[in-house]
């Protein structure tokens, strides 16, 4: 399995997307990311999250 170092994208509204892992397994290539900021944005537009 191949892996990469953690990388972070930060949007001007404060939302962050962090690349936690990238690799290849028996099913092919994959990415594991963490996307923070969705809850705050949802509240701003009136969505209720459980």
C-alpha positions in Angstrom: 0.0 0.0 0.0 1.3 3.5 -0.9 0.6 6.4 1.5 1.0 10.2 1.3 1.7 12.8 4.0 -1.2 14.8 5.4 -2.2 17.8 3.3 -4.7 20.6 4.3 -6.8 22.9 2.1 -8.3 25.9 3.8 -11.1 27.8 2.1 -11.6 31.5 2.8 -14.8 30.8 4.8 -12.8 28.6 7.2 -13.8 25.3 5.8 -10.9 22.8 5.8 -10.4 19.6 3.9 -7.6 17.4 5.1 -6.2 14.6 3.1 -5.6 11.9 5.8 -4.6 9.1 3.6 -4.2 8.2 -0.1 -3.3 4.8 -1.3 -3.9 1.7 -3.3 -5.4 -1.5 -2.1 -6.9 -4.6 -3.6 -9.9 -2.6 -4.8 -7.9 0.2 -6.5 -6.9 3.8 -5.5 -8.6 5.6 -2.6 -8.6 8.8 -0.6 -9.6 9.3 3.0 -10.4 13.0 3.7 -11.8 15.0 6.6 -14.1 17.9 5.7 -14.7 20.3 8.5 -17.0 23.3 8.3 -20.2 21.7 7.0 -22.1 21.9 10.3 -21.4 25.6 10.6 -22.4 26.2 7.0 -25.5 24.1 7.4 -26.6 26.2 10.4 -26.0 29.4 8.5 -28.5 28.3 5.8 -31.0 26.8 8.3 -30.4 23.1 8.1 -30.7 21.1 11.3 -28.1 18.3 11.7 -28.7 15.3 13.9 
